[in-house]
């Protein structure tokens, strides 16, 4: 497994991505309140498709790659904070 995809790298990046989500969506909560494996949609954090667009925009600016709306893996990518963070760790250029 490459260093970029190691569990330690993903775990270390979780708080940063959680803060990014909170900031982008103006959520009234702390980064530690977002459970890493809880769903981002529905009964989890309760995000909707507009929220995903906002997150995709800030991820693009912060990490230097595009999250495309036509990506067939978006359901998996946005399934949880950990899944999104792992995707960022694997694709970031910044």
C-alpha contacts under 8 A as a table, 3 or more apart, distances in Angstrom:
res1	aa1	res2	aa2	distance
1	X	5	X	6.60
1	X	6	X	6.62
2	X	5	X	5.51
2	X	6	X	6.46
3	X	6	X	5.18
3	X	9	X	7.37
4	X	9	X	6.38
4	X	89	X	5.89
4	X	90	X	5.88
5	X	9	X	6.57
5	X	10	X	6.79
5	X	86	X	6.79
5	X	89	X	6.32
5	X	90	X	5.86
6	X	9	X	5.37
6	X	10	X	6.53
7	X	10	X	5.14
7	X	11	X	5.97
8	X	11	X	5.07
8	X	12	X	5.97
9	X	12	X	5.10
9	X	13	X	6.19
9	X	89	X	7.30
10	X	13	X	5.13
10	X	14	X	6.25
10	X	82	X	7.32
10	X	85	X	6.12
10	X	86	X	5.52
10	X	89	X	6.42
11	X	14	X	5.27
11	X	82	X	7.86
12	X	15	X	7.03
13	X	16	X	5.40
13	X	17	X	6.36
13	X	85	X	6.66
13	X	89	X	7.70
14	X	17	X	5.30
14	X	18	X	6.06
14	X	36	X	7.34
14	X	81	X	7.15
14	X	82	X	6.75
14	X	85	X	6.09
15	X	18	X	4.99
15	X	19	X	6.09
15	X	31	X	6.03
15	X	32	X	7.15
16	X	19	X	5.17
16	X	20	X	6.20
17	X	20	X	4.86
17	X	21	X	6.25
17	X	81	X	7.63
17	X	85	X	6.45
18	X	21	X	5.18
18	X	22	X	6.24
18	X	31	X	5.08
18	X	32	X	7.78
18	X	34	X	6.82
18	X	81	X	7.07
19	X	22	X	5.03
19	X	23	X	5.98
19	X	30	X	7.63
19	X	31	X	5.31
20	X	23	X	5.18
20	X	24	X	5.96
20	X	55	X	7.88
20	X	58	X	7.42
20	X	59	X	8.00
21	X	24	X	5.16
21	X	25	X	6.04
21	X	55	X	6.23
22	X	25	X	5.40
22	X	26	X	5.58
22	X	27	X	4.91
22	X	28	X	7.50
22	X	29	X	7.22
22	X	30	X	7.61
22	X	31	X	7.07
23	X	26	X	5.07
23	X	27	X	6.80
24	X	54	X	6.49
24	X	55	X	6.47
24	X	58	X	6.89
25	X	51	X	6.82
25	X	54	X	7.18
25	X	55	X	7.77
29	X	33	X	6.54
30	X	33	X	5.38
30	X	34	X	7.50
31	X	34	X	5.80
32	X	35	X	7.20
34	X	38	X	7.63
34	X	45	X	7.33
34	X	81	X	7.57
35	X	38	X	5.25
35	X	81	X	7.25
36	X	80	X	6.40
36	X	81	X	4.90
36	X	82	X	4.99
37	X	80	X	5.31
37	X	81	X	6.28
37	X	82	X	5.85
37	X	83	X	7.85
38	X	44	X	5.54
38	X	45	X	7.54
38	X	79	X	7.99
38	X	80	X	5.60
38	X	81	X	7.30
39	X	42	X	7.01
39	X	43	X	7.01
39	X	44	X	4.51
39	X	45	X	6.47
39	X	79	X	5.45
39	X	80	X	4.78
39	X	81	X	7.68
40	X	44	X	5.30
40	X	45	X	4.69
40	X	46	X	6.05
40	X	47	X	5.85
40	X	78	X	6.68
40	X	79	X	5.89
40	X	80	X	5.16
40	X	81	X	6.87
41	X	44	X	5.67
41	X	45	X	5.80
41	X	46	X	4.53
41	X	47	X	4.68
41	X	48	X	6.45
41	X	79	X	7.30
42	X	45	X	6.89
42	X	46	X	4.65
42	X	47	X	6.84
43	X	46	X	5.86
47	X	51	X	5.81
47	X	52	X	7.30
48	X	51	X	5.30
48	X	52	X	6.55
49	X	52	X	5.04
49	X	53	X	6.49
50	X	53	X	5.14
50	X	54	X	6.46
51	X	54	X	5.09
51	X	55	X	6.22
52	X	55	X	5.02
52	X	56	X	6.00
52	X	78	X	7.92
53	X	56	X	5.05
53	X	57	X	6.23
54	X	57	X	5.19
54	X	58	X	6.49
55	X	58	X	5.31
55	X	59	X	6.03
56	X	59	X	5.12
56	X	60	X	6.09
56	X	66	X	7.22
56	X	67	X	5.49
56	X	68	X	7.84
57	X	60	X	5.18
57	X	61	X	6.40
57	X	66	X	7.97
57	X	67	X	7.94
58	X	61	X	5.06
58	X	62	X	5.97
59	X	62	X	5.14
59	X	63	X	5.61
59	X	64	X	7.42
59	X	65	X	7.41
59	X	66	X	7.60
59	X	67	X	7.67
59	X	88	X	7.92
60	X	63	X	5.58
60	X	64	X	5.12
60	X	65	X	4.99
60	X	66	X	5.14
60	X	67	X	6.94
61	X	64	X	5.79
61	X	65	X	7.73
62	X	94	X	7.23
63	X	88	X	7.33
63	X	92	X	4.95
63	X	93	X	5.91
63	X	94	X	4.95
64	X	92	X	5.97
64	X	93	X	5.27
64	X	94	X	5.77
65	X	91	X	6.89
65	X	92	X	6.12
65	X	93	X	6.79
67	X	71	X	7.62
68	X	71	X	5.48
69	X	74	X	7.46
71	X	74	X	5.66
72	X	75	X	7.46
73	X	76	X	5.34
73	X	77	X	5.99
74	X	77	X	4.79
74	X	78	X	5.86
75	X	78	X	5.48
75	X	79	X	5.81
76	X	79	X	5.01
76	X	83	X	6.94
77	X	80	X	7.43
77	X	83	X	5.39
77	X	84	X	5.03
77	X	87	X	6.50
78	X	81	X	7.24
78	X	83	X	6.49
78	X	84	X	5.47
79	X	83	X	6.26
79	X	84	X	7.33
80	X	83	X	5.17
80	X	84	X	6.26
81	X	84	X	5.21
81	X	85	X	6.00
82	X	85	X	5.04
82	X	86	X	6.05
83	X	86	X	5.16
83	X	87	X	6.25
84	X	87	X	5.13
84	X	88	X	6.24
85	X	88	X	5.01
85	X	89	X	6.07
86	X	89	X	5.01
86	X	90	X	6.20
87	X	90	X	5.19
87	X	91	X	6.25
88	X	91	X	5.24
88	X	92	X	5.43
89	X	92	X	5.79
